[in-house]
Amino acid sequence: MPISLPDLENAIRTAIPVAHLEIEDQSNGCGENYAIVVVSDAFEGKTTLARHRFINEVLKNEIAEMHAFSQKTFTPKQYEAHLQKST
């Protein structure tokens, strides 16, 4: 069964306070391949691996139904630096 974007968003927003969230269905609408960007104060002091493990745990049921899943996790300060670097 395909995973919906609202289901992913709800699961993430329920688990942590989110400053910014991007969810992209990269499977042309079939809900089997998602890429996300999550920005949260909850990531302060955590390694990238710890952040990704946390998101994987939050979305474990949804990820089990997907073909592919990628994520980027930032603190608000890191995200601001990332945006400035990109421009």
Residue pairs with C-beta under 8 A, 6 or more apart in sequence:
1 65
2 30
2 31
2 32
2 65
3 31
3 32
3 34
3 62
3 65
3 66
4 31
5 23
5 25
5 31
5 34
7 62
8 23
8 34
8 36
8 59
8 62
9 21
9 23
11 58
11 59
11 62
12 18
12 21
12 36
12 38
12 55
12 58
12 59
13 21
15 54
15 58
16 38
16 40
16 42
16 54
16 58
17 40
17 41
17 42
18 38
18 39
18 40
19 39
19 40
19 41
19 76
19 79
20 37
20 38
20 39
20 76
20 79
21 36
21 37
21 38
21 39
22 36
22 37
23 34
23 35
23 36
24 34
24 35
24 36
25 31
25 33
25 34
26 33
26 34
26 35
26 68
27 33
27 34
27 67
27 68
31 66
32 65
32 66
32 67
32 68
33 66
33 67
33 68
33 69
34 66
34 68
34 69
34 70
35 69
35 70
35 71
36 55
36 69
36 70
36 71
36 72
37 71
37 72
37 73
37 74
38 55
38 71
38 72
38 73
38 74
39 73
39 74
39 75
39 76
39 79
40 73
40 75
40 76
41 75
41 76
43 51
43 73
43 74
43 75
44 75
46 54
48 73
51 73
52 71
52 73
55 71
55 73
56 63
59 69
63 69
74 82
